[in-house]
Amino acid sequence: MQNIGPDSPVIHNELDSLAVTQNAAAKSAPPLMTRRIAILFAIACGLAVSNVYYAQPLLDSLAYEFGISHSSLGIVITVTQICYALGLFLLVPLGDLLNQRRLIVIMMLLSVAALVIIGTAPTVPVLFIGLAIMGLLAVVTQVLVSFASTLAAPSERGSVVGFVTSGVVIGILLARTIAGVLTDLAGWRSVYLTSAALMLIIVGTIYWVMPQPNRLEKNLLSYPQLLHSVLQLFVEERILRIRAILAMLIFTAFSTLWTSLVLPLSSPPHSLSHTAIGAFGLAGVVGALAAARAGRLADRGWGQRTTGVALFLLTVSWLPINDLKHSLIFLIIGVVLLDAAVQAVHVTNQSLIFNVRPEARSRLTAAYMIFYSIGSATGSIVSTKLYAYAGWNAVCLFGAAVSGVALLFWVLTRRLA
């Protein structure tokens, strides 16, 4: 009997046939993505990804409530991030195997349950169980982005991805502000219970409004083969390797700024409150919204040019950011530039890789976002260590160096993909 494994020519022939079938179906079927659906997707993405970042400004409250020592508080963030990374690899690829609409609804309902567990947790173990489940399921944002690209017309795919992804970035940036305000008003538990209520409303809306995907041939891969193919995509697709490395570098820079920014702003000469510090997220939102149209440029064939300009702005942005001690105005300018640049590259990256293999968009998303997680974790760890040992100038120097490496890498590879 012939052995059929993930690397078998039979599987590859089946995948090629599936890709042809899907491309034909995509051309013949009318686009299902409307402006209303795109807005719903963006809101859902923002709410889901915010759950991962609520805990950052709440660490002191959690330490007081559960008697966690300050030296052990980092595990709260670590548990969530590790489970988020696992979700990227284990859950997001399921979008290529299962009905995406049904998968999204189930993941969001389970997220609601996890948020209720966190918001009512009586003990530390229960709290960590809730955080772990919530982190694992927060990757529904990536399933939504992948699904949005599938529903969009080919000529509008980049702009749709850009619009939906803007919800993700805005959710990340506003999570700290929202968590701080709700905690001041009604305690830290209100943050997660409010999020659970909002998520429940969104999932109900999605269930009634979200269209069914076009019926295509059933994917012939088993779940183990599906996971294996995520790794295989790195070997086979050069553009994925290049864009994933760019994602790792730009999100290292992004996390370097946003993880460590609270440290100099809360210290003299500024000594700002947590609410005031969180307000700087609004400047980041301005930058993210400014770059939301980057996908439209990619649709027009300007993806490489957009990437180059954005990476140059990312590198330059660290000059005004470095002047934080002398001028908060310069900091705001730098934050807008940095967030606009990161969002532009991120949207362009996804727009380009989604066109590679239409039948594998969820797996492409999973593979790409794993590098995003690596970059985010690296920036968080390195920036806080650098600030402790060498101050804000060292943090900015590191951020500028990483941004410069990203720009150089793009220059060296721009003709390869």
MIVEX-228589 format. One record per residue (C-alpha): x, z, y. Coordinates in steps of 0.05 Angstrom, whole numbers, padded with zeros to 5 digits, always signed. Layout:
% residues N
XZY...
END
This chain:
% residues 417
+00000+00000+00000+00026-00017+00069+00047+00043+00110+00014+00042+00179+00046+00089+00229+00051+00093+00304+00108+00042+00305+00076-00005+00256+00066-00078+00276-00006-00071+00253-00019-00017+00305+00015-00058+00359-00027-00119+00341-00089-00077+00344-00069-00050+00412-00055-00120+00438-00124-00143+00414-00156-00083+00446-00120-00097+00512-00145-00169+00512-00216-00146+00497-00214-00094+00552-00186-00142+00603-00241-00192+00587-00294-00139+00591-00266-00114+00658-00270-00184+00686-00341-00198+00662-00372-00130+00679-00391-00111+00750-00350-00054+00781-00384+00013+00772-00346+00050+00827-00386+00060+00891-00368+00098+00954-00414+00155+00933-00381+00160+00864-00311+00158+00895-00329+00216+00942-00357+00256+00883-00293+00243+00843-00250+00265+00902-00289+00330+00911-00287+00345+00836-00212+00333+00835-00201+00379+00894-00243+00435+00865-00210+00430+00796-00138+00429+00820-00150+00485+00870-00161+00533+00812-00087+00527+00794-00064+00548+00863-00113+00604+00882-00070+00658+00851-00009+00646+00896-00036+00684+00958-00072+00735+00913-00012+00763+00876-00010+00827+00916-00084+00839+00903-00076+00826+00829-00016+00873+00826-00057+00929+00858-00119+00917+00816-00085+00914+00748-00022+00955+00761+00025+00896+00751+00096+00908+00777+00121+00861+00830+00178+00839+00785+00127+00815+00733+00079+00780+00781+00113+00713+00769+00082+00710+00700+00014+00699+00731+00037+00633+00760+00080+00616+00700+00022+00623+00650-00021+00576+00691+00033+00524+00701+00055+00523+00628-00016+00513+00605-00027+00459+00657+00034+00422+00630+00007+00429+00559-00060+00402+00581-00027+00340+00610+00003+00323+00543-00052+00347+00496-00117+00334+00534-00108+00278+00585-00092+00224+00532-00160+00238+00500-00189+00195+00556-00163+00134+00517-00196+00159+00452-00263+00190+00473-00319+00175+00521-00288+00194+00588-00354+00214+00621-00370+00263+00564-00298+00289+00563-00300+00304+00638-00366+00341+00634-00343+00384+00574-00276+00401+00607-00309+00421+00672-00361+00465+00637-00306+00501+00599-00269+00509+00665-00330+00544+00694-00329+00593+00635-00254+00606+00645-00265+00620+00719-00320+00670+00703-00273+00704+00654-00220+00711+00708-00269+00734+00761-00297+00789+00715-00233+00807+00677-00230+00882+00663-00158+00882+00636-00093+00844+00642-00098+00809+00574-00168+00782+00591-00142+00759+00659-00085+00721+00627-00131+00690+00574-00175+00665+00630-00116+00638+00670-00088+00603+00609-00154+00568+00593-00165+00550+00666-00095+00520+00672-00103+00480+00608-00169+00450+00632-00149+00438+00705-00119+00372+00681-00190+00344+00684-00167+00320+00753-00122+00269+00719-00178+00247+00672-00220+00235+00734-00166+00194+00769-00156+00152+00706-00231+00142+00699-00238+00123+00772-00185+00068+00763-00224+00042+00703-00290+00039+00741-00259+00005+00802-00255-00070+00812-00183-00095+00802-00178-00116+00875-00197-00046+00898-00163-00004+00845-00106+00020+00890-00152+00040+00947-00199+00077+00900-00141+00114+00867-00115+00131+00936-00181+00159+00959-00193+00200+00896-00121+00226+00894-00129+00249+00966-00179+00300+00939-00125+00327+00893-00074+00336+00949-00125+00366+00997-00147+00415+00942-00075+00438+00931-00063+00447+01006-00128+00483+01022-00129+00528+00961-00085+00580+00994-00126+00581+01058-00193+00587+01021-00167+00641+00975-00142+00682+01034-00207+00677+01073-00252+00694+01013-00207+00752+00993-00212+00782+01063-00288+00775+01061-00306+00796+00991-00244+00811+00948-00202+00768+00903-00254+00762+00848-00300+00725+00896-00249+00668+00898-00257+00651+00824-00332+00666+00820-00345+00622+00880-00303+00567+00850-00343+00574+00784-00408+00565+00822-00383+00503+00859-00355+00473+00795-00422+00483+00761-00457+00446+00817-00407+00389+00814-00410+00381+00739-00486+00378+00742-00481+00324+00796-00429+00286+00755-00473+00288+00693-00531+00255+00730-00493+00208+00776-00430+00186+00740-00438+00119+00706-00424+00106+00633-00359+00068+00622-00365-00004+00598-00371-00007+00522-00304-00031+00494-00275-00036+00424-00262+00032+00393-00190+00055+00399-00160+00052+00329-00107+00105+00341-00113+00175+00311-00100+00236+00355-00028+00246+00329-00014+00171+00340-00044+00177+00410+00004+00233+00428+00062+00195+00397+00044+00134+00439+00050+00176+00503+00124+00185+00488+00130+00113+00465+00105+00088+00532+00168+00115+00565+00210+00072+00518+00169+00009+00528+00149+00010+00601+00205+00007+00652+00158+00014+00712+00131+00080+00682+00202+00108+00675+00220+00089+00747+00156+00114+00778+00156+00178+00737+00226+00195+00762+00203+00182+00833+00144+00228+00821+00191+00283+00797+00235+00277+00859+00180+00273+00911+00142+00333+00882+00207+00372+00878+00211+00362+00954+00137+00377+00963+00141+00442+00924+00205+00461+00958+00169+00463+01025+00102+00494+01005+00129+00548+00958+00181+00575+01006+00146+00564+01073+00111+00631+01072+00178+00667+01072+00205+00647+01141+00136+00645+01173+00120+00716+01152+00188+00741+01178+00212+00751+01250+00211+00718+01299+00142+00690+01278+00115+00745+01232+00050+00706+01220-00008+00733+01180-00026+00702+01113-00088+00670+01144-00045+00638+01199+00006+00614+01148-00050+00584+01105-00073+00545+01166-00011+00502+01162-00044+00472+01101-00090+00437+01150-00030+00399+01178-00014+00377+01108-00085+00353+01098-00077+00309+01160-00016+00277+01129-00050+00268+01061-00110+00234+01093-00065+00189+01135-00033+00163+01071-00097+00155+01030-00098+00081+01047-00030+00069+01013-00067+00045+00951-00098-00011+00992-00028-00035+01011-00009-00034+00937-00071-00077+00923-00043-00128+00972+00024-00130+00937+00061-00085+00986+00074-00028+00937+00149-00031+00940+00152-00036+01016+00104+00023+01023+00147+00064+00976+00210+00050+01014+00181+00067+01082+00148+00131+01055+00213+00155+01022+00251+00144+01088+00198+00185+01125+00202+00239+01071+00277+00245+01082+00271+00246+01158+00215+00298+01156+00264+00353+01139+00297+00348+01208+00237+00377+01246+00220+00423+01188+00290+00453+01192+00276+00471+01265+00221+00520+01245+00254+00581+01277+00254+00548+01346+00188+00509+01346+00125+00512+01304+00105+00445+01335+00165+00412+01303+00145+00444+01237+00075+00416+01242+00104+00346+01255+00150+00353+01195+00093+00377+01150+00049+00318+01169+00106+00269+01156+00125+00301+01090+00054+00304+01062+00038+00233+01085+00101+00207+01052+00090+00244+00986+00017+00222+00983+00035+00149+00998+00087+00146+00942+00042+00184+00893-00016+00136+00905+00028+00075+00901+00060+00100+00837-00007+00108+00802-00034+00042+00829+00025+00005+00799+00027+00039+00731-00048+00033+00720-00040-00043+00720+00010-00042+00663-00036-00026+00604-00110-00021+00619-00124+00007+00550-00075+00065+00560-00090+00090+00630-00102+00162+00608-00036+00163+00569+00001+00131+00627-00028+00185+00672-00007+00240+00624+00064+00213+00618+00070+00205+00693+00042+00273+00711+00088+00310+00663+00145+00290+00710+00102+00314+00769+00099+00382+00736+00173+00384+00724+00186+00368+00797+00136+00420+00822+00166+00475+00778+00237+00456+00799+00221+00458+00873+00187+00526+00867+00243+00559+00829+00302+00529+00868+00272+00538+00938+00257+00613+00931+00326+00625+00901+00360+00586+00957+00321+00623+01011+00340+00690+00982+00414+00673+00980+00425+00626+01038+00363+00623+01083+00317+00568+01109+00373+00519+01127+00394+00516+01054+00322+00503+01032+00316+00445+01080+00384+00417+01060+00361+00418+00987+00295+00385+01005+00330+00331+01046+00380+00319+00990+00326+00310+00938+00288+00263+00985+00351+00224+00998+00364+00217+00923+00293+00190+00915+00305+00139+00970+00371+00118+00938+00339+00113+00870+00285+00067+00898+00337+00023+00931+00374+00016+00864+00312+00002+00823+00265-00035+00870+00280-00103+00839+00271-00077+00767+00197-00059+00773
END
